[in-house]
Amino acid sequence: MSDGLEVRLWETARSRADRLGFGFEPGCEDLLRRSIAIGVDRMKRDGVDQKEEKIQEAASNTERVVERMAAEARKKGYMTLHEDTHAAAFKGLCPIWPFC
């Protein structure tokens, strides 16, 4: 990720996962990074990628996604976040702006 906003949202996700006691399996990290890239592209297309209130909303929603992933991981007894936790989070949260 070279885009500053993508980096910011990824760091938000990683930090929230750390606070919840989880890391990311490589495949899950790739999926979440792609989801973030899609969200940032949508923000740019909508012309809101420089608006702090929209950036904060995207960051908050990034945390919501990670929280849902962590809840799913706990239910399954996982110690890390996996691809299926990503899928379950988005299934339960979409449409969550700016990701879907």
Buried (B, 14 or more C-beta within 10 A) or exposed (E): BEBEBBEBBBEBBBEBBEEBEBEBBEEBBEBBBEBBBEBBBBBBEEEBBEEEEBBEBBBEBBBBBBBBBBBBBBEEEBEBBBBBBBBBBBEBBEEBBBBE
